[in-house]
Amino acid sequence: MNILERNNVHLQGNSADPVLLYAHGFGCNQTMWSRITPAFASTHYQVLFDYVGSGQSDLGSFDVARYSSLQGYAQDLLDVCDALGLQSGVTLVGHSVSCSAGLLASIARPQLFEQLVLIGPTPCFLNHPPDYMGGFEREDLDDLLDLMDQNYIGWAHHLAPLVAGEDGADQVAGELSDSFCSTDPLVARIFAKTTFFSDSRADLPKVTRPCLILQHRQDALAPLCVGDYVHAHLKGSTLEILDTHGHCAHMSAPELVIDAMRAYLGIGIGANHDGVR
């Protein structure tokens, strides 16, 4: 099997440079990173891909059992790295559910990753009071899946503005809606169930690689307390609150993400790998 074709891998830059591996969120694809990649064109070798079932990946390779678990998406990350011969020094830039998949990949292969940049991480969407409030009750998520089954296009148009937030009300919401609608409904439902009902909280203390957590100040999918929780349970992590609304700062406020990444990676201004910024 050709993994580079299966996952629609695209490469930018010089392979001798440090590696940035971008992992998109649920319902999205690699084109969502187009506002970020130009900023690192001269400094990094950039790897973009689509999870199997998303974007322009090989839909025929989609396996229900594999992708009903976050481990399946983590394995896609590792497969892409193996196909490219990457063995160390990778910086993963993950969005939303890819934060959890990326953390799982780093636990399985810590020597592969230099660090991780986590945009809107959510180890669990469900509320588990009093210790954890993910933002949703089970019936909320069940209703969302029911809407997918009953009216997929209506579901896409409902979810996109919620994910985009006020800062991405028009263009970003439109891009998200188009991406949702272009995804096979059966595949989307499996990915949605995996995303919304997985619980990776117990995995956080197992992570040994440094992480930059980029949390949105106003995010309907991941409240600020989730960012605090992730920061508290990821040893050696840095938490930065982005002054933006929505769940996709890399699309709606890319300059904030770029500045935070440059600082963390030590490009231009000093890096800070400890505490809250």
Summary of the structure (lengths in Angstrom):
residues: 277
radius of gyration: 17.2
end to end distance: 43.5
largest distance: 50.8
contacts: 966
relative contact order: 0.15
helix: 48%
strand: 18%
